[in-house]
Amino acid sequence: MSAAEDRPARDARWSALMARAQEGDARAYDTLLRECLPLLRAICRRRLSNAAEVEDAVQDTLLTLHRVRATYDPARPFRPWIGAIAERRALDRGRGVARGLARNTGLEAAEHLGAEGDAEARLASADLRAAVGELPASQRTALQLTKIEALSLAEASARSGMSMGALKVATHRAVLTLRRRFGREP
């Protein structure tokens, strides 16, 4: 039997395992997670090139699955459902990496210049850290979680205890404050 012929049987098995897991069968849940790991890795590898980021996206997918497992409809196929979650987590991780690279490139460049004796770059980096440190705690937290750690609003809200609306407002105010301080008002 070829892999393509096995796919419908595997899909039916995974759907049945997930339905049993929803009913509290821990062994079925464990089996399901172990069996779908290769699929999750393959999906995340298509979106991400760094092996560590792939594994992080897989872990994010598993955490999301665990958090939303009660929303799965056993009448529908499991594989497309978990595949969509994996795609989303990989895309989220990829966007976070891209934002991190953009931010870190500026910091690394400033630190590199500082290592060569460029006092202006060192001063700018220190000024930015000081300005962030002077923000109100809620703005600092919002900026850290949404911009620096690149968490989704839902994840940042869960971690901080702030509502998503409060996070948006605090992040916006933090960015405006920093722009004004460094002469880059909108």
C-alpha contacts under 8 A as a table, 3 or more apart, distances in Angstrom:
res1	aa1	res2	aa2	distance
1	M	5	E	6.11
1	M	6	D	6.71
2	S	5	E	5.16
2	S	6	D	6.25
3	A	6	D	4.94
3	A	7	R	6.19
4	A	7	R	5.24
4	A	8	P	7.85
5	E	8	P	6.68
5	E	9	A	7.72
6	D	9	A	5.35
6	D	10	R	6.04
7	R	10	R	5.00
7	R	11	D	5.97
8	P	11	D	5.02
8	P	12	A	6.14
9	A	12	A	5.16
9	A	13	R	6.12
10	R	13	R	4.95
10	R	14	W	6.09
11	D	14	W	5.14
11	D	15	S	6.16
11	D	77	P	6.65
11	D	78	F	6.63
11	D	79	R	6.12
12	A	15	S	5.13
12	A	16	A	6.19
12	A	77	P	7.21
12	A	78	F	7.98
13	R	16	A	5.12
13	R	17	L	6.09
14	W	17	L	4.96
14	W	18	M	6.09
14	W	32	L	6.18
14	W	78	F	6.23
14	W	79	R	7.32
15	S	18	M	5.18
15	S	19	A	6.23
15	S	74	P	6.23
15	S	76	R	7.68
15	S	77	P	5.91
15	S	78	F	4.89
15	S	79	R	7.70
16	A	19	A	5.08
16	A	20	R	6.23
16	A	74	P	7.39
17	L	20	R	5.09
17	L	21	A	6.05
17	L	28	A	5.24
17	L	29	Y	6.53
17	L	31	T	7.70
17	L	32	L	6.04
18	M	21	A	4.83
18	M	22	Q	6.14
18	M	28	A	7.19
18	M	29	Y	6.47
18	M	32	L	6.92
18	M	74	P	7.33
18	M	78	F	7.46
19	A	22	Q	5.13
19	A	23	E	6.54
19	A	74	P	5.59
20	R	23	E	5.04
20	R	24	G	6.62
20	R	25	D	5.51
20	R	28	A	6.27
20	R	29	Y	7.53
21	A	24	G	5.08
21	A	25	D	4.63
21	A	26	A	6.09
21	A	27	R	7.81
21	A	28	A	5.57
21	A	29	Y	4.81
22	Q	25	D	7.16
22	Q	69	R	7.01
22	Q	70	A	6.32
25	D	28	A	5.43
25	D	29	Y	6.44
26	A	29	Y	5.02
26	A	30	D	6.15
27	R	30	D	5.11
27	R	31	T	6.13
28	A	31	T	5.08
28	A	32	L	6.04
29	Y	32	L	5.08
29	Y	33	L	6.20
30	D	33	L	5.24
30	D	34	R	6.24
31	T	34	R	5.24
31	T	35	E	6.12
32	L	35	E	5.18
32	L	36	C	6.12
33	L	36	C	5.37
33	L	37	L	6.19
33	L	62	L	7.87
34	R	37	L	5.51
35	E	38	P	7.06
36	C	39	L	5.34
36	C	40	L	6.31
37	L	40	L	5.05
37	L	41	R	6.11
37	L	58	V	7.82
38	P	41	R	5.13
38	P	42	A	6.14
39	L	42	A	5.10
39	L	43	I	6.22
39	L	83	G	7.88
40	L	43	I	5.19
40	L	44	C	6.18
40	L	58	V	6.08
40	L	61	T	7.84
40	L	83	G	6.99
40	L	86	A	6.09
41	R	44	C	5.15
41	R	45	R	5.94
41	R	54	V	6.79
41	R	55	E	7.28
41	R	58	V	6.21
42	A	45	R	5.08
42	A	46	R	6.40
43	I	46	R	5.38
43	I	47	R	6.99
43	I	83	G	7.23
43	I	86	A	6.59
43	I	87	E	6.42
43	I	90	A	7.94
44	C	47	R	5.31
44	C	48	L	6.03
44	C	54	V	5.46
44	C	57	A	6.49
44	C	58	V	6.79
44	C	86	A	6.61
44	C	87	E	6.65
44	C	90	A	5.34
45	R	48	L	5.11
45	R	49	S	6.30
45	R	51	A	7.84
45	R	54	V	5.88
46	R	49	S	7.67
47	R	87	E	7.76
47	R	90	A	6.13
47	R	91	L	6.76
47	R	94	G	7.31
48	L	51	A	7.74
48	L	53	E	6.72
48	L	54	V	5.96
48	L	90	A	6.91
48	L	94	G	6.46
49	S	53	E	7.60
49	S	54	V	7.28
50	N	53	E	5.25
50	N	54	V	6.26
51	A	54	V	4.99
51	A	55	E	6.33
52	A	55	E	5.17
52	A	56	D	6.15
53	E	56	D	4.90
53	E	57	A	6.04
53	E	93	R	7.17
54	V	57	A	5.11
54	V	58	V	6.21
54	V	90	A	7.35
55	E	58	V	4.96
55	E	59	Q	6.16
56	D	59	Q	5.03
56	D	60	D	6.07
56	D	93	R	7.94
57	A	60	D	4.89
57	A	61	T	6.08
57	A	86	A	7.33
57	A	89	R	5.63
57	A	90	A	5.18
57	A	93	R	6.23
58	V	61	T	4.98
58	V	62	L	6.26
58	V	86	A	6.92
58	V	89	R	7.73
58	V	90	A	7.75
59	Q	62	L	5.03
59	Q	63	L	6.14
60	D	63	L	5.11
60	D	64	T	6.08
60	D	89	R	6.25
61	T	64	T	5.05
61	T	65	L	6.00
61	T	85	I	6.20
61	T	86	A	5.26
61	T	89	R	5.89
62	L	65	L	4.97
62	L	66	H	6.13
63	L	66	H	5.08
63	L	67	R	6.17
64	T	67	R	5.00
64	T	68	V	6.08
64	T	85	I	7.54
65	L	68	V	5.30
65	L	69	R	5.38
65	L	82	I	7.39
65	L	85	I	7.57
66	H	69	R	5.35
67	R	70	A	7.88
68	V	71	T	5.56
68	V	72	Y	7.41
69	R	72	Y	5.60
72	Y	78	F	7.84
72	Y	81	W	7.84
73	D	76	R	5.65
74	P	77	P	7.13
74	P	78	F	7.51
77	P	80	P	6.40
77	P	81	W	6.98
78	F	81	W	5.19
78	F	82	I	6.20
79	R	82	I	5.33
79	R	83	G	5.80
80	P	83	G	4.83
80	P	84	A	6.02
81	W	84	A	5.32
81	W	85	I	6.54
82	I	85	I	5.04
82	I	86	A	6.20
83	G	86	A	5.07
83	G	87	E	6.12
84	A	87	E	5.08
84	A	88	R	6.16
85	I	88	R	5.14
85	I	89	R	6.20
86	A	89	R	5.14
86	A	90	A	6.06
87	E	90	A	5.20
87	E	91	L	6.11
88	R	91	L	5.09
88	R	92	D	6.04
89	R	92	D	4.98
89	R	93	R	6.01
90	A	93	R	5.01
90	A	94	G	6.02
91	L	94	G	4.96
91	L	95	R	6.14
92	D	95	R	5.20
92	D	96	G	6.18
93	R	96	G	5.01
93	R	97	V	6.13
94	G	97	V	5.05
94	G	98	A	6.16
95	R	98	A	5.04
95	R	99	R	6.14
96	G	99	R	5.13
96	G	100	G	5.97
96	G	149	E	7.50
96	G	150	A	5.19
96	G	151	L	7.67
97	V	100	G	4.95
97	V	101	L	6.01
98	A	101	L	5.12
98	A	102	A	6.22
99	R	102	A	5.12
99	R	103	R	6.20
99	R	150	A	7.46
100	G	103	R	5.11
100	G	104	N	5.76
100	G	148	I	7.01
100	G	149	E	7.88
100	G	150	A	7.75
101	L	104	N	5.03
101	L	105	T	5.66
102	A	105	T	5.35
102	A	106	G	6.80
103	R	106	G	5.59
103	R	107	L	6.59
104	N	107	L	4.89
104	N	108	E	5.72
105	T	108	E	5.10
105	T	109	A	5.92
106	G	109	A	5.14
106	G	110	A	6.14
107	L	110	A	5.01
107	L	111	E	6.04
107	L	125	S	7.16
108	E	111	E	4.97
108	E	112	H	5.86
109	A	112	H	5.00
109	A	113	L	6.08
110	A	113	L	5.15
110	A	114	G	6.02
110	A	121	A	5.05
110	A	122	R	6.50
110	A	124	A	8.00
110	A	125	S	6.82
111	E	114	G	4.80
111	E	115	A	6.14
111	E	121	A	7.12
111	E	122	R	6.56
111	E	125	S	7.75
112	H	115	A	5.05
112	H	116	E	6.55
113	L	116	E	5.08
113	L	117	G	6.53
113	L	118	D	5.28
113	L	121	A	6.36
113	L	122	R	7.67
114	G	117	G	5.03
114	G	118	D	4.63
114	G	119	A	6.02
114	G	120	E	7.77
114	G	121	A	5.75
114	G	122	R	5.06
115	A	118	D	7.13
118	D	121	A	5.72
118	D	122	R	6.68
119	A	122	R	5.10
119	A	123	L	6.01
120	E	123	L	5.04
120	E	124	A	6.16
121	A	124	A	5.08
121	A	125	S	6.24
122	R	125	S	5.22
122	R	126	A	6.19
123	L	126	A	5.07
123	L	127	D	5.95
124	A	127	D	4.97
124	A	128	L	6.16
125	S	128	L	5.19
125	S	129	R	6.34
126	A	129	R	5.14
126	A	130	A	6.08
127	D	130	A	5.04
127	D	131	A	6.02
128	L	131	A	5.04
128	L	132	V	6.18
129	R	132	V	5.22
129	R	133	G	6.12
130	A	133	G	4.92
130	A	134	E	6.28
131	A	134	E	5.15
131	A	135	L	6.68
131	A	178	L	6.85
131	A	181	R	7.79
132	V	135	L	5.39
132	V	140	R	6.52
132	V	178	L	7.50
133	G	140	R	7.24
135	L	139	Q	6.07
135	L	140	R	5.75
135	L	174	A	6.88
136	P	139	Q	5.38
136	P	140	R	6.20
137	A	140	R	5.04
137	A	141	T	6.05
138	S	141	T	5.14
138	S	142	A	6.09
138	S	170	A	6.40
139	Q	142	A	5.04
139	Q	143	L	5.95
139	Q	170	A	4.70
139	Q	171	T	5.83
139	Q	173	R	7.06
139	Q	174	A	5.36
140	R	143	L	5.17
140	R	144	Q	6.01
140	R	174	A	7.18
141	T	144	Q	5.11
141	T	145	L	6.14
141	T	160	S	7.44
142	A	145	L	5.34
142	A	146	T	5.88
142	A	147	K	7.80
142	A	156	A	7.60
142	A	167	L	5.49
142	A	168	K	7.74
142	A	170	A	5.97
142	A	171	T	5.23
143	L	146	T	5.48
143	L	147	K	5.28
143	L	148	I	6.58
143	L	170	A	7.65
143	L	171	T	5.25
143	L	174	A	6.74
143	L	175	V	7.83
144	Q	147	K	5.83
144	Q	148	I	4.86
144	Q	149	E	6.05
145	L	148	I	6.00
145	L	149	E	4.98
145	L	150	A	6.17
145	L	151	L	5.76
145	L	156	A	5.68
146	T	149	E	6.03
146	T	150	A	4.74
146	T	151	L	5.12
146	T	152	S	6.60
146	T	153	L	6.86
146	T	156	A	6.56
146	T	171	T	7.47
147	K	150	A	4.93
147	K	151	L	7.53
151	L	154	A	7.93
151	L	155	E	5.81
151	L	156	A	5.70
152	S	155	E	5.17
152	S	156	A	6.05
153	L	156	A	5.04
153	L	157	S	5.85
153	L	164	M	5.73
153	L	167	L	7.28
153	L	168	K	7.96
154	A	157	S	5.06
154	A	158	A	6.19
154	A	164	M	6.62
155	E	158	A	5.16
155	E	159	R	6.17
156	A	159	R	5.08
156	A	160	S	5.91
156	A	162	M	7.91
156	A	164	M	7.89
156	A	167	L	7.82
157	S	160	S	5.26
157	S	161	G	5.41
157	S	162	M	5.08
157	S	163	S	5.55
157	S	164	M	5.67
157	S	167	L	7.10
158	A	161	G	5.50
158	A	162	M	7.42
162	M	166	A	6.07
162	M	167	L	6.28
163	S	166	A	5.13
163	S	167	L	6.23
164	M	167	L	5.02
164	M	168	K	6.25
165	G	168	K	5.15
165	G	169	V	6.29
166	A	169	V	5.16
166	A	170	A	5.98
167	L	170	A	5.12
167	L	171	T	5.93
168	K	171	T	5.24
168	K	172	H	6.06
169	V	172	H	5.14
169	V	173	R	6.12
170	A	173	R	5.15
170	A	174	A	6.06
171	T	174	A	5.08
171	T	175	V	6.20
172	H	175	V	5.27
172	H	176	L	6.20
173	R	176	L	5.06
173	R	177	T	6.04
174	A	177	T	5.12
174	A	178	L	6.23
175	V	178	L	5.17
175	V	179	R	6.09
176	L	179	R	5.06
176	L	180	R	6.11
176	L	185	E	7.12
176	L	186	P	7.91
177	T	180	R	5.22
177	T	181	R	6.12
178	L	181	R	5.03
178	L	182	F	6.23
179	R	182	F	5.29
179	R	183	G	6.00
179	R	184	R	4.61
179	R	185	E	5.23
179	R	186	P	7.60
180	R	183	G	5.07
180	R	184	R	5.66
180	R	185	E	4.93
181	R	184	R	7.60
